[in-house]
């Protein structure tokens, strides 16, 4: 039997009722009579008989945390119980999924099928005004659905997903608890002199999850590799000297994921002072998270604060304000301050102004910002300021007009450490925020 927080039994029915309410409103506004959700498929590699790792579609997981049954469907008609068409093929090559003994199956009418033809037979005879969301497989053309992934409906559903139910918040708390265990084990492997691969294995071992079960591929970056924002390598040999570790790794629970980053200095006091400064900065930014605050304002505050850290660390030869104005600060902090989090690591709807699909513009100097909304209770966001020494950005500046604003000797001294990123997951409350990540680490330390 799986172990899960006991309150999910009572939280899930209210969650499903809210999902139904939102879906009914979205269907009515989009002029559809029903919804058909696809769980997704395990797709074959090109010219091969092996599959890519399967991940259930987020719109499907919102209804049911069914993570290992590709080819399944949920059909919903307003006023009726949702129907789960559960794909359980007859197969001796692979173990077919089974309906779990869990908190959610009793909320569905469940029909088990062994083929796509049987799945279609388990659905209503006509799907003429039903919207379909999922992969457009070849047979779908004959099923007679009204629309496939219609954008107006998706906008309405995506916009509402930003506000998490009490059930979703508990799932995210548990994902943080699991992730915190992994981070603690990974730091131990780092301090023991482990390779990037060793550190990664310590993380997944403590989480008790296979790599394909994690919400995203972990970033395990030793030393200068921390300057690669989405570093994807796991070196099997240890560097001559362990200077720093940047670990960006989360864990999954019931389809929801945590997104946690910690930077650890091995022994250097100079780099440790930079990590400490970024820790204080990050906590100050977390304190800004509350309802009614425009996320873009928090991002701009982060740029200002990071410029201040650069100045205090002796990296700048200009004031912090000048570094923001002339663009030097963004050479060291080239990404956004965070994003929505939930069923997806970069959860949907981050730039929507309303449920019609209208967009909130990104700041002109930050065109890749993933979140531009005004915060509301129930939002879950990541807070992840970073300060890096990235050759691809700094080398052109070294030979350009900005060169006089930087102490390059100081940069060269810090380059072997790669950079610093510290990331927590925050749930917006009625008057502030709940730090899911720090609470998880605190609970772990108290044991």
C-alpha positions as CSV (number, residue, x, y, z in Angstrom):
1,X,0.0,0.0,0.0
2,X,1.3,3.5,-0.9
3,X,2.1,5.9,2.0
4,X,0.5,9.3,1.6
5,X,-0.6,12.2,3.8
6,X,-3.8,11.1,5.5
7,X,-5.7,14.4,4.9
8,X,-5.7,13.7,1.1
9,X,-8.7,11.5,1.6
10,X,-10.8,14.5,2.8
11,X,-9.1,17.1,0.6
12,X,-9.4,15.4,-2.7
13,X,-13.3,15.4,-3.0
14,X,-13.3,19.2,-2.5
15,X,-10.5,19.5,-5.1
16,X,-12.5,17.5,-7.6
17,X,-15.6,19.5,-7.0
18,X,-13.6,22.7,-7.7
19,X,-12.1,21.2,-10.9
20,X,-15.7,20.3,-12.0
21,X,-16.9,23.8,-11.2
22,X,-14.1,25.4,-13.2
23,X,-14.5,23.0,-16.1
24,X,-18.3,23.5,-16.3
25,X,-17.8,27.3,-16.4
26,X,-15.1,27.0,-19.1
27,X,-17.2,24.6,-21.2
28,X,-20.2,26.9,-21.0
29,X,-18.2,30.0,-21.9
30,X,-16.6,28.0,-24.9
31,X,-19.9,26.5,-26.0
32,X,-19.0,22.8,-25.5
33,X,-21.2,20.2,-23.9
34,X,-18.4,18.0,-22.6
35,X,-14.7,17.3,-22.2
36,X,-12.5,14.3,-23.2
37,X,-9.0,14.2,-21.6
38,X,-6.3,11.9,-22.8
39,X,-3.6,10.7,-20.4
40,X,-1.0,10.6,-23.1
41,X,1.0,7.8,-24.8
42,X,4.5,6.3,-24.5
43,X,5.9,7.3,-27.9
44,X,8.4,5.2,-29.8
45,X,11.9,6.4,-30.5
46,X,12.6,7.0,-34.2
47,X,13.2,3.7,-36.1
48,X,13.3,1.8,-32.8
49,X,11.1,-0.4,-30.6
50,X,11.9,1.4,-27.3
51,X,9.8,4.2,-25.9
52,X,10.5,7.6,-24.5
53,X,9.8,7.8,-20.8
54,X,6.1,8.2,-20.3
55,X,4.6,11.2,-18.5
56,X,0.9,11.7,-18.0
57,X,-0.6,14.9,-19.4
58,X,-1.1,17.7,-16.8
59,X,-4.8,18.4,-17.7
60,X,-5.5,14.7,-17.1
61,X,-3.5,14.6,-13.8
62,X,-5.5,17.6,-12.5
63,X,-8.5,15.2,-12.3
64,X,-6.8,12.0,-11.2
65,X,-3.2,11.3,-10.1
66,X,-2.9,8.4,-12.5
67,X,0.7,8.5,-13.6
68,X,1.3,5.1,-15.2
69,X,-1.6,4.2,-17.4
70,X,-1.0,5.6,-21.0
71,X,-3.9,5.4,-23.4
72,X,-6.5,6.2,-20.7
73,X,-9.2,8.8,-20.9
74,X,-11.5,10.9,-18.7
75,X,-14.8,11.9,-20.0
76,X,-16.8,14.6,-18.3
77,X,-20.3,16.0,-19.0
78,X,-21.6,18.7,-16.7
79,X,-24.1,17.3,-14.2
80,X,-22.6,13.8,-14.4
81,X,-19.9,11.9,-12.6
82,X,-16.6,11.8,-14.5
83,X,-15.9,8.6,-16.2
84,X,-12.4,7.1,-16.3
85,X,-11.7,4.8,-19.2
86,X,-8.7,2.9,-17.8
87,X,-6.4,1.3,-20.3
88,X,-5.2,-2.1,-19.1
89,X,-3.8,-4.0,-22.1
90,X,-3.4,-7.8,-22.1
91,X,0.3,-8.0,-22.4
92,X,3.1,-10.4,-21.3
93,X,6.0,-8.0,-22.3
94,X,5.1,-5.3,-19.8
95,X,3.2,-5.2,-16.5
96,X,-0.1,-3.4,-17.1
97,X,-1.1,-0.7,-14.6
98,X,-3.9,-1.4,-12.1
99,X,-6.4,0.9,-10.4
100,X,-4.6,1.9,-7.1
101,X,-6.0,1.6,-3.7
102,X,-6.0,5.3,-3.1
103,X,-7.9,8.4,-2.2
104,X,-9.4,9.2,-5.6
105,X,-10.8,6.2,-7.6
106,X,-14.2,6.2,-5.8
107,X,-14.9,9.6,-7.3
108,X,-15.1,8.1,-10.9
109,X,-17.1,5.7,-12.9
110,X,-14.4,3.4,-14.0
111,X,-14.4,1.2,-17.1
112,X,-11.3,-1.0,-17.9
113,X,-10.5,-1.5,-21.5
114,X,-7.7,-3.3,-23.3
115,X,-7.5,-1.4,-26.6
116,X,-8.3,2.0,-28.2
117,X,-11.3,0.5,-29.9
118,X,-12.7,-0.7,-26.6
119,X,-12.0,2.8,-25.2
120,X,-14.1,4.4,-27.9
121,X,-16.9,1.9,-27.2
122,X,-16.9,2.9,-23.6
123,X,-17.6,6.5,-24.5
124,X,-20.9,8.0,-25.6
125,X,-22.0,7.1,-29.1
126,X,-21.8,10.8,-30.2
127,X,-19.0,13.2,-29.2
128,X,-20.2,15.9,-31.6
129,X,-20.0,18.8,-29.1
130,X,-17.2,17.4,-26.9
131,X,-13.8,19.1,-26.8
132,X,-10.8,16.8,-26.7
133,X,-7.5,17.7,-25.0
134,X,-4.4,15.5,-25.5
135,X,-2.4,13.8,-28.3
136,X,-4.1,13.7,-31.6
137,X,-3.7,10.0,-32.4
138,X,-4.7,8.8,-35.9
139,X,-8.0,7.2,-34.9
140,X,-9.2,10.4,-33.3
141,X,-10.4,11.7,-36.7
142,X,-13.1,9.0,-36.7
143,X,-14.3,9.7,-33.1
144,X,-16.3,12.8,-34.1
145,X,-15.1,15.2,-31.4
146,X,-16.0,18.8,-31.9
147,X,-12.5,20.2,-31.5
148,X,-9.0,19.1,-30.6
149,X,-7.2,21.3,-28.1
150,X,-9.3,24.4,-28.7
151,X,-7.3,27.4,-27.5
152,X,-10.2,29.4,-26.0
153,X,-11.1,26.5,-23.8
154,X,-7.4,25.9,-22.9
155,X,-7.0,29.5,-21.9
156,X,-9.9,29.3,-19.5
157,X,-8.7,26.1,-18.0
158,X,-5.0,27.2,-17.8
159,X,-5.9,30.6,-16.2
160,X,-7.7,29.0,-13.3
161,X,-5.0,26.4,-12.7
162,X,-2.8,29.0,-11.1
163,X,-5.0,29.0,-8.0
164,X,-4.2,25.7,-6.2
165,X,-6.8,23.9,-4.1
166,X,-6.1,22.7,-0.5
167,X,-5.5,19.2,-1.9
168,X,-2.9,20.5,-4.4
169,X,-1.1,22.5,-1.8
170,X,-0.8,19.4,0.4
171,X,0.6,17.5,-2.6
172,X,3.1,20.2,-3.2
173,X,4.1,20.2,0.5
174,X,4.7,16.5,0.3
175,X,6.8,16.9,-2.9
176,X,8.9,19.5,-1.0
177,X,9.3,17.1,2.0
178,X,10.6,14.4,-0.3
179,X,12.8,16.8,-2.2
180,X,14.3,18.1,1.0
181,X,15.4,14.6,2.0
182,X,17.1,14.2,-1.4
183,X,18.9,17.6,-1.0
184,X,20.2,16.6,2.4
185,X,21.6,13.3,1.1
186,X,23.1,15.0,-2.0
187,X,24.9,17.6,0.1
188,X,26.4,14.7,2.1
189,X,27.6,13.0,-1.0
190,X,29.2,16.3,-2.2
191,X,31.0,16.9,1.1
192,X,32.3,13.3,0.9
193,X,33.9,14.1,-2.4
194,X,31.4,12.4,-4.7
195,X,31.1,12.9,-8.5
196,X,28.1,14.6,-10.0
197,X,26.7,11.2,-10.8
198,X,27.3,10.1,-7.1
199,X,25.5,13.2,-5.9
200,X,22.6,12.6,-8.2
201,X,22.3,9.0,-7.1
202,X,22.3,10.1,-3.5
203,X,19.4,12.5,-4.3
204,X,17.2,10.0,-6.1
205,X,18.0,7.3,-3.5
206,X,16.9,9.5,-0.7
207,X,13.7,10.5,-2.6
208,X,12.9,6.9,-3.4
209,X,12.1,7.9,-7.0
210,X,13.4,6.8,-10.4
211,X,14.8,9.5,-12.6
212,X,11.7,9.4,-14.9
213,X,9.5,9.9,-11.8
214,X,11.2,13.2,-11.0
215,X,9.4,16.4,-12.2
216,X,12.5,17.4,-14.2
217,X,16.0,16.3,-14.9
218,X,18.1,17.3,-11.9
219,X,20.9,19.9,-12.4
220,X,24.0,18.6,-10.5
221,X,26.7,21.1,-11.2
222,X,30.1,21.1,-9.5
223,X,32.4,24.1,-9.6
224,X,32.4,26.1,-12.9
225,X,29.6,23.9,-14.3
226,X,27.1,25.9,-12.1
227,X,27.5,28.7,-14.7
228,X,25.5,26.6,-17.2
229,X,21.9,27.4,-16.2
230,X,20.4,24.1,-17.4
231,X,23.5,22.0,-17.0
232,X,22.6,18.5,-18.2
233,X,25.7,16.4,-17.6
234,X,26.5,14.0,-14.8
235,X,30.3,13.6,-14.7
236,X,31.4,10.2,-13.5
237,X,34.9,11.5,-12.4
238,X,35.5,13.9,-9.6
239,X,37.2,17.2,-10.3
240,X,40.6,17.8,-8.8
241,X,39.1,20.0,-6.2
242,X,35.5,20.3,-4.9
243,X,34.8,24.1,-4.7
244,X,31.0,24.3,-5.0
245,X,27.8,22.5,-5.7
246,X,24.7,23.9,-7.3
247,X,21.9,21.4,-7.0
248,X,18.6,22.2,-8.8
249,X,16.4,19.1,-8.1
250,X,12.9,18.4,-7.2
251,X,10.7,15.4,-6.3
252,X,7.3,14.4,-7.4
253,X,4.1,13.4,-5.5
254,X,0.8,12.5,-7.0
255,X,1.7,14.3,-10.2
256,X,2.9,17.5,-8.5
257,X,6.5,18.5,-8.3
258,X,8.8,20.5,-6.1
259,X,11.5,22.8,-7.6
260,X,14.4,23.3,-5.2
261,X,17.8,24.8,-5.6
262,X,20.7,25.0,-3.1
263,X,24.3,26.2,-3.6
264,X,26.9,24.8,-1.2
265,X,30.5,26.1,-0.8
266,X,33.0,23.4,0.1
267,X,35.4,25.4,2.1
268,X,36.2,28.8,0.5
269,X,35.2,31.7,2.8
270,X,35.1,34.2,-0.1
271,X,32.6,32.2,-2.1
272,X,30.7,31.3,1.1
273,X,30.2,35.1,1.8
274,X,28.7,35.4,-1.7
275,X,26.3,32.4,-1.0
276,X,25.4,34.0,2.3
277,X,24.6,37.4,0.7
278,X,22.4,35.6,-1.9
279,X,20.7,33.7,0.9
280,X,19.7,37.0,2.6
281,X,18.7,38.5,-0.7
282,X,16.5,35.5,-1.5
283,X,14.7,35.6,1.9
284,X,14.1,39.3,1.4
285,X,12.4,38.6,-1.9
286,X,10.3,35.9,-0.4
287,X,9.0,38.4,2.1
288,X,7.6,40.5,-0.8
289,X,5.3,37.7,-1.9
290,X,1.7,38.5,-1.0
291,X,-1.7,39.0,-2.7
292,X,-2.0,42.0,-5.0
293,X,1.7,42.2,-5.8
294,X,2.7,42.3,-9.4
295,X,5.3,39.6,-10.0
296,X,7.1,41.8,-12.5
297,X,7.8,44.3,-9.7
298,X,9.4,41.5,-7.6
299,X,11.6,40.6,-10.6
300,X,12.8,44.2,-11.0
301,X,13.5,44.3,-7.2
302,X,15.6,41.2,-7.6
303,X,17.7,42.8,-10.4
304,X,18.3,45.8,-8.1
305,X,19.2,43.6,-5.1
306,X,21.6,41.4,-7.1
307,X,23.3,44.6,-8.4
308,X,23.7,45.5,-4.7
309,X,25.4,42.2,-4.0
310,X,27.7,42.6,-7.0
311,X,28.7,46.0,-5.7
312,X,29.3,44.8,-2.1
313,X,31.3,41.8,-3.4
314,X,33.7,44.1,-5.3
315,X,32.6,42.8,-8.7
316,X,31.5,46.1,-9.9
317,X,33.4,49.3,-10.7
318,X,30.2,51.3,-10.7
319,X,27.3,51.8,-8.4
320,X,24.5,49.2,-8.2
321,X,22.1,51.7,-9.7
322,X,24.4,52.2,-12.7
323,X,24.8,48.5,-13.1
324,X,21.0,48.1,-13.4
325,X,20.8,51.0,-15.9
326,X,23.7,50.1,-18.1
327,X,22.8,46.4,-18.2
328,X,25.9,45.0,-16.3
329,X,23.7,43.5,-13.6
330,X,21.8,41.3,-16.1
331,X,25.1,39.8,-17.3
332,X,25.3,38.1,-13.9
333,X,21.5,37.4,-13.6
334,X,20.2,36.6,-17.0
335,X,17.0,34.7,-16.1
336,X,13.6,35.4,-14.5
337,X,13.1,35.4,-10.7
338,X,10.6,32.4,-10.9
339,X,7.5,30.9,-12.3
340,X,4.2,29.2,-11.4
341,X,4.6,25.6,-10.1
342,X,2.2,22.7,-9.9
343,X,1.4,19.8,-12.2
344,X,4.2,21.2,-14.4
345,X,7.5,22.6,-13.3
346,X,6.8,25.7,-15.4
347,X,3.1,25.6,-14.9
348,X,0.7,27.0,-17.5
349,X,-1.0,30.4,-17.5
350,X,2.0,32.4,-16.1
351,X,1.5,35.4,-18.5
352,X,-2.3,35.3,-18.9
353,X,-4.1,38.6,-18.0
354,X,-7.5,36.8,-17.9
355,X,-9.2,33.7,-19.1
356,X,-9.7,34.9,-22.7
357,X,-6.0,34.5,-23.5
358,X,-5.1,38.1,-23.3
359,X,-1.4,38.4,-22.2
360,X,0.3,40.5,-19.5
361,X,3.4,42.0,-21.2
362,X,6.8,41.1,-20.1
363,X,9.2,43.8,-19.1
364,X,11.1,45.1,-22.2
365,X,14.5,44.1,-20.7
366,X,13.3,40.7,-19.5
367,X,11.5,39.1,-22.5
368,X,11.8,35.6,-21.2
369,X,10.0,36.2,-17.9
370,X,7.7,33.2,-17.3
371,X,5.3,35.0,-14.8
372,X,3.7,38.4,-15.3
373,X,0.6,38.1,-13.2
374,X,-0.6,39.8,-10.1
375,X,-0.3,37.3,-7.2
376,X,-3.5,35.9,-5.7
377,X,-4.0,33.5,-2.7
378,X,-3.5,29.9,-3.9
379,X,-0.7,30.7,-6.4
380,X,2.4,28.6,-5.9
381,X,5.6,30.3,-7.3
382,X,9.3,29.6,-7.2
383,X,11.7,32.3,-5.9
384,X,15.1,31.7,-7.5
385,X,17.5,34.6,-7.7
386,X,20.9,33.7,-9.2
387,X,24.3,35.2,-9.7
388,X,26.6,33.5,-12.2
389,X,30.0,33.9,-14.0
390,X,29.0,32.8,-17.5
391,X,31.7,33.0,-20.1
392,X,29.3,33.4,-23.0
393,X,27.9,36.6,-21.5
394,X,31.0,38.0,-19.8
395,X,33.7,37.5,-22.4
396,X,31.9,39.8,-25.0
397,X,31.5,42.4,-22.2
398,X,35.1,42.1,-21.3
399,X,36.0,43.5,-24.7
400,X,33.1,45.9,-25.1
401,X,31.8,49.2,-23.7
402,X,30.8,47.6,-20.4
403,X,34.3,46.4,-19.5
404,X,35.2,49.4,-17.4
405,X,32.2,48.7,-15.1
406,X,33.5,45.3,-14.0
407,X,36.5,44.3,-11.8
408,X,37.7,41.4,-14.0
409,X,40.3,40.2,-11.6
410,X,37.5,39.6,-9.1
411,X,35.4,37.9,-11.7
412,X,38.3,35.6,-12.6
413,X,38.8,34.7,-9.0
414,X,35.1,33.7,-8.7
415,X,34.7,32.0,-12.1
416,X,35.9,28.5,-10.9
417,X,32.8,28.4,-8.5
418,X,30.4,28.9,-11.4
419,X,27.6,30.8,-9.6
420,X,24.9,30.8,-6.9
421,X,21.2,30.0,-7.2
422,X,18.9,29.5,-4.2
423,X,15.3,28.5,-4.9
424,X,12.2,28.0,-2.7
425,X,8.6,27.1,-3.5
426,X,6.1,29.6,-2.1
427,X,2.3,29.3,-1.7
428,X,0.6,32.7,-1.6
429,X,-1.7,33.0,1.4
430,X,-4.3,35.6,2.4
431,X,-1.7,38.0,3.8
432,X,1.7,36.7,2.7
433,X,3.2,33.3,1.7
434,X,4.0,29.9,3.1
435,X,7.5,28.8,2.3
436,X,6.9,25.1,1.4
437,X,10.6,24.4,0.9
438,X,12.0,26.0,4.1
439,X,9.3,24.4,6.1
440,X,10.2,21.0,4.7
441,X,13.9,21.5,5.5
442,X,13.0,22.7,9.0
443,X,10.8,19.7,9.7
444,X,13.7,17.4,8.5
445,X,16.2,19.1,10.8
446,X,13.8,18.7,13.7
447,X,13.7,14.9,13.5
